[in-house]
Amino acid sequence: MRALGRRGTVSPGWLSKLLRALTGWMPRWAAARVFGPAMAGMT
């Protein structure tokens, strides 16, 4: 909560931070193809 208003993106939890670091070097379209099916199963 402290980061709200100071940074553009807040990543809650260590898994979110890890995934963001791993996909940071990927083009957005590649990350969408990798994580799209996984995220569809969560909704």
GUMIKE-376062 format. One record per atom (N, C-alpha, C): residue number from 1; atom name; x negated, y, z negated. Coordinates in pm, whole numbers, plus 50000, padded with zeros to 5 digits. Last residue first. Layout:
# residues N
(rec NUM; CA; (X; Y; Z)) ...
# end
This chain:
# residues 43
(rec 43; N; (50964; 48245; 51418)) (rec 43; CA; (51084; 48329; 51413)) (rec 43; C; (51210; 48248; 51431)) (rec 42; N; (50760; 48070; 51444)) (rec 42; CA; (50780; 48129; 51312)) (rec 42; C; (50909; 48210; 51303)) (rec 41; N; (50736; 48000; 51707)) (rec 41; CA; (50783; 47898; 51614)) (rec 41; C; (50811; 47953; 51476)) (rec 40; N; (50627; 48229; 51813)) (rec 40; CA; (50766; 48197; 51849)) (rec 40; C; (50822; 48090; 51754)) (rec 39; N; (50366; 48214; 51725)) (rec 39; CA; (50453; 48314; 51665)) (rec 39; C; (50599; 48286; 51698)) (rec 38; N; (50271; 48011; 51892)) (rec 38; CA; (50268; 47994; 51747)) (rec 38; C; (50363; 48091; 51679)) (rec 37; N; (50302; 48121; 52151)) (rec 37; CA; (50377; 48002; 52112)) (rec 37; C; (50380; 47980; 51959)) (rec 36; N; (50123; 48355; 52119)) (rec 36; CA; (50264; 48364; 52152)) (rec 36; C; (50344; 48241; 52110)) (rec 35; N; (49851; 48315; 52088)) (rec 35; CA; (49934; 48325; 51968)) (rec 35; C; (50083; 48334; 51996)) (rec 34; N; (49755; 48291; 52354)) (rec 34; CA; (49710; 48199; 52249)) (rec 34; C; (49810; 48198; 52134)) (rec 33; N; (49875; 48498; 52495)) (rec 33; CA; (49893; 48360; 52540)) (rec 33; C; (49855; 48259; 52433)) (rec 32; N; (49784; 48717; 52349)) (rec 32; CA; (49927; 48691; 52357)) (rec 32; C; (49954; 48549; 52402)) (rec 31; N; (49512; 48705; 52398)) (rec 31; CA; (49558; 48685; 52262)) (rec 31; C; (49708; 48653; 52261)) (rec 30; N; (49519; 48770; 52671)) (rec 30; CA; (49469; 48639; 52627)) (rec 30; C; (49516; 48608; 52486)) (rec 29; N; (49615; 49032; 52671)) (rec 29; CA; (49693; 48927; 52740)) (rec 29; C; (49648; 48788; 52697)) (rec 28; N; (49412; 49171; 52535)) (rec 28; CA; (49544; 49158; 52475)) (rec 28; C; (49625; 49046; 52540)) (rec 27; N; (49091; 49009; 52530)) (rec 27; CA; (49188; 49101; 52592)) (rec 27; C; (49328; 49073; 52535)) (rec 26; N; (48911; 48960; 52221)) (rec 26; CA; (48990; 48908; 52334)) (rec 26; C; (49072; 49019; 52399)) (rec 25; N; (48800; 49063; 51996)) (rec 25; CA; (48717; 49066; 52117)) (rec 25; C; (48792; 49019; 52240)) (rec 24; N; (48994; 49019; 51803)) (rec 24; CA; (48953; 49156; 51835)) (rec 24; C; (48872; 49167; 51962)) (rec 23; N; (49055; 48772; 51717)) (rec 23; CA; (49114; 48812; 51845)) (rec 23; C; (49073; 48954; 51885)) (rec 22; N; (48917; 48758; 51476)) (rec 22; CA; (48889; 48660; 51580)) (rec 22; C; (48942; 48702; 51716)) (rec 21; N; (49030; 48970; 51331)) (rec 21; CA; (48887; 48972; 51363)) (rec 21; C; (48855; 48876; 51477)) (rec 20; N; (49294; 48879; 51311)) (rec 20; CA; (49266; 49006; 51378)) (rec 20; C; (49119; 49016; 51419)) (rec 19; N; (49258; 48648; 51160)) (rec 19; CA; (49308; 48639; 51297)) (rec 19; C; (49282; 48766; 51375)) (rec 18; N; (49167; 48767; 50918)) (rec 18; CA; (49084; 48673; 50991)) (rec 18; C; (49128; 48663; 51137)) (rec 17; N; (49388; 48922; 50843)) (rec 17; CA; (49260; 48987; 50869)) (rec 17; C; (49167; 48897; 50949)) (rec 16; N; (49577; 48720; 50806)) (rec 16; CA; (49601; 48825; 50906)) (rec 16; C; (49471; 48894; 50942)) (rec 15; N; (49457; 48584; 50594)) (rec 15; CA; (49476; 48517; 50722)) (rec 15; C; (49500; 48618; 50834)) (rec 14; N; (49462; 48760; 50379)) (rec 14; CA; (49333; 48726; 50438)) (rec 14; C; (49348; 48659; 50573)) (rec 13; N; (49708; 49028; 50366)) (rec 13; CA; (49661; 48891; 50353)) (rec 13; C; (49532; 48862; 50428)) (rec 12; N; (49822; 49271; 50592)) (rec 12; CA; (49836; 49208; 50461)) (rec 12; C; (49784; 49065; 50463)) (rec 11; N; (49685; 49527; 50752)) (rec 11; CA; (49694; 49382; 50767)) (rec 11; C; (49704; 49318; 50628)) (rec 10; N; (49785; 49822; 50894)) (rec 10; CA; (49765; 49757; 50766)) (rec 10; C; (49784; 49608; 50788)) (rec 9; N; (49666; 50073; 51107)) (rec 9; CA; (49719; 49938; 51094)) (rec 9; C; (49686; 49882; 50957)) (rec 8; N; (49567; 50333; 51075)) (rec 8; CA; (49674; 50307; 51172)) (rec 8; C; (49740; 50172; 51155)) (rec 7; N; (49524; 50463; 50741)) (rec 7; CA; (49479; 50385; 50856)) (rec 7; C; (49598; 50358; 50947)) (rec 6; N; (49670; 50628; 50575)) (rec 6; CA; (49527; 50653; 50593)) (rec 6; C; (49471; 50581; 50715)) (rec 5; N; (49931; 50544; 50562)) (rec 5; CA; (49906; 50686; 50585)) (rec 5; C; (49759; 50719; 50606)) (rec 4; N; (49845; 50281; 50351)) (rec 4; CA; (49951; 50346; 50429)) (rec 4; C; (49925; 50496; 50440)) (rec 3; N; (49660; 50185; 50173)) (rec 3; CA; (49613; 50218; 50307)) (rec 3; C; (49720; 50289; 50391)) (rec 2; N; (49794; 50116; 49943)) (rec 2; CA; (49708; 50233; 49938)) (rec 2; C; (49665; 50279; 50077)) (rec 1; N; (49918; 49881; 50000)) (rec 1; CA; (50000; 50000; 50000)) (rec 1; C; (49913; 50126; 50000)) 
# end
